[in-house]
Amino acid sequence: MKKNCKIVEDLLPLYLDKVASPESCRFIEEHLKDCPNCLKYLDKLNYTLKNNKLDALSSLKKFLKKINFKIIKNSLIITSIILLIFIPILYFISNYEFTENYNKDINIAIRGNEKRWNFQFYSPLAGNGYATSWVVMENGKPVTLVFVTWKYTLKDYLSSKKNFHVSNVPDLDYQSLDLNNEIRVYYTKENLNKIKGALSEDLPKYIKKSTLIFKNNKTTTNLNCTLNNTQETYTFTYYDYNGQLLEASGNNAILKHLLNPNYYYESMDFQDITLISENAHEIMNLIKNHYTKNKGTCEMN
């Protein structure tokens, strides 16, 4: 029996793991019926195996928990690093403003009447116009100096299309300016706050670094045209520096058609209409071409 007990003890681990052959299982079960020692050994072995499994399971859970904690921790660290890198980049793209170099595609329109002006920028690049102004005395006469600039963000740059973008200048939006003064508008890349807070004797250095883009010197030109023995005189008043048209008079039907064929003026006399953002030289050329095309003539004086 002792010999059989040794055999059974060797087979019991296989028996508990359910990998023993059917013949071995029958042999073990028959032996256990009459052997309390082997039965007791079976219980002890079974208890040990269960505890080992529980310990192994517990260790596995602790290991997985540590792994999960590390994954979560590393994920949080990586996310924080990404946020720390990209939030400033996004803020930079959306908010940091670059100053555009002045070029022929940037234009400025001066709208208004004898009391108030409104400055508008036209640029192929999306952005915003800014300005500041000074009144200085030159040869005993007041002169208004206006410094303007156009700024854009990377977001503006990436979203810009070929069409022009219009922006009122917030600091000069319908600001009261004395139109009896000579007014000069300079485009600058300098910091406008520095110019605004500069001493009057420092202004020449800012003027030297800037580009003169507008003066309010007015010119009046008459265009005498003849067609089919009928004479018409067209009179244009405009800023001679950039040709911006202020007023025009003449044959209402032709002017309405040439200046804006899609606009409905009703019965308003053209002399009462102040024209904005039109170039007088271009309009005069349109009129000349109209008369020449119809075998007429136009002379300027």
Protein Blocks (a to p, Z undefined) as FASTA:
>chain_A
ZZmmmmmmmmmmmmmnopacfklmmmmmmmmmmmmklmmmmmmmmmmmmmmmmmmmmmmm
mmmmmmmmmmmmmmmmmmmmmmmmmmmmmmmmmmmccdddddfkbccddeddfkbccddd
ddfbgcddddddddddeehiacddddddddddfklmmmpcfbdcddddfklgopacdfkb
ccdddddfbdfklmmmpcfklmmmmmmmpccfbdcbdcdddddddeehiacdddddddfk
lopafbdcdjfklmmmmmommbcekjacfklpccehiafklmmmmmmmmmmmnopacddZ
Z
